[in-house]
Amino acid sequence: MICAGLSTPFEAAAMLDRPRRDFAAAIAPAPPAVPMQAGPAVTGIARPGGEIANLQILRAFAACLVLVHHVAVYGQALRGAGRPFAALDHLMGVWGVAIFFALSGFLMARLVTRDAPLVFLAHRVGRIFPTYLAVVSLFAGVFAAFGLPFGGVSVLALSLAPGGVRGSPLNVEWTLALELSFYVGLFLLAAAGWARRLVPVAACWLVLLAVAFPLLPPDSRSLMPPPLYLVPVTAACAPFAGGLLLPRLIAAGWVRPATALLALPLVVLCAFVDTAAARWIGGVAAILIVGAAVTAPALPRDRPAARAVIALGDWSYVLYLAHPPVLMLASWACPTDWPGAAYAGIAVAGALLVAALLGPLDVAVYRRLRRRIDALTPAALKRAVATFLVVFLGCALWGSVETARDALAESRARTAIGVLPAGAWTAPRQAELAITERGLALPSALRGAVESVERLSQTEFLITAYAFDPGRPSRGLQLALFCGGRLVALDKPRRLRRDLAAQPGFEGMGTRRIGFRTRIPAKACGPETIVAALVDEGGLMAVLPVPQPAR
């Protein structure tokens, strides 16, 4: 599939409950007669149907932000289409995901105090997995019917466990991995009898995120999904943690409709920082926007346009899951000489059509599944939840150990790079001479290239490259990027490049991860000072030419 990091990635959606009665239950004040419903009632804001419409419209808006971002990225990656506003569409993915996470945090704060812990987690798992597995199966069949490759299917990927960056069938699973981690964490909190202490726990979590952000290595801040041991300190968690505080903040009168105005400067600020910082800043903006939507008067829902947008909010989970394979199918179906705008129009229309066809089915299936979960005996429910936890946490540990092993390989690559003199990496020619003099050159048969240097924002370049050794396909290669002689990024190949597999000399490469999409700080790099090199597990190296950045 196209790079697993596309959804920076966009970027994506943290799935919430679809049925409107679930929204009403989540948003309305908890009846005091039910002991499980601890936590403050959201006094003065529970107008049945009002928040439901507002949040559905907001969720539809967030889904469209993610869709537009991915249309631009896939159009460029699959068809070479231009991205006239690359920095903006990139941030649209970041903002869309932040809004979804903030919405989820707000709703989960209500639900975790309303439902028994086992019921809470069973409902959440039932919301995520059946539709996800159905969409994967559907598109695997469609791709097979047309003779197209459909990759990324593995136990680790399908478990949606946070085990570090890896390929996945739909390329958007990183948000689901985080979302399920949030659910498991809330379940454990509630099972320990701490549901009533959600506000101080969420506040402490935000403090931990703020303290950890400047201390984490830059590469660790952008791993999506992160390994299990980095989930609590991943910047993308900030909007969810803040969303957990929203019911209390709203009840205290600290969040009003006008609060959304405070989000505007934060949204602008995102354009001047790197992606990890934008997730933090955009997350705070998303919290303010969701709080404003909850407290605002209900938007009119009796007009056809409003009903259509609210319905899109209902179907946003299917839209999120289905749009990446739809974008790939649209690229395959559109003639290669069609302009990027034509591809974008067909891709968007196709994604919305699939959402309209499958969305109502998704909502109906979840409602029925929810009723079946509620009818389970306590013993059966406990067995089902225990089975999920064993599989989910087992896969998370498995993947996290693998990620830690990759970190060790990266450490070895850094050691190999350090063998060369400090000034060797200031220019490609100097690096080549230093590598040759020490007998550290990779085989000449190695295939590799830096394809593009793209400015994502005022603070970041995106480097796209590929590399493989046809004589030894299992050779592990890392891409090292230097600016002014200083190492600024070291990355392993994470992308399947099936777009190259049909070209002479690339036979068999469609099933191996040979592609890189790596961000580097623009402040440290003038385009002419970037040096790119490949490093294998044995310390052998090769220098790659670097093109001028796309404008």
Secondary structure, 3 states (H helix, E strand, C coil): CCCHHHECCECCCCCCCCCHHHHHHHHCCCCCCCCCCCCCCCCCCCCCCHHHHHHHHHHHHHHHHHHHHHHHHHHHHHHCCCCCCHHHHHHHHHHHHHHHHHHHHHHHHHHHHHCCHHHHHHHHHHHHHHHHHHHHHHHHHHHHHCCCCCCCCCHHHHHCCCECCCCCCCCCHHHHHHHHHHHHHHHHHHHCCCHHHHHHHHHHHHHHHHHHHHHCCHHHHCCCCCEHHHHHHCHHHHHHHHHHHHHHHHHCCCCCHHHHHHHHHHHHHHHHCCHHHHHHHHHHHHHHHHHHHHHCCCCCCCCHHHHHHHHHHHCHHHHHHHHHHHHHHHHHHCCCCCCHHHHHHHHHHHHHHHHHHHHHHHHHHHHHHHHHHHHCCHHHHHHHHHHHHHHHHHHHHHHHHHHHHHHHHHHHHHHHHCCCCHHHHHCHHHHHHHHHHCCCECCCCCEEEEEEEEECCCCEEEEEEEEECCCCCCCCEEEEEEECCEEEEEECCCEECHHHHCCCCCCCHHHCEEEEEEEEECCCCCHHHEEEEEEECCCCEEEECCCCCEC
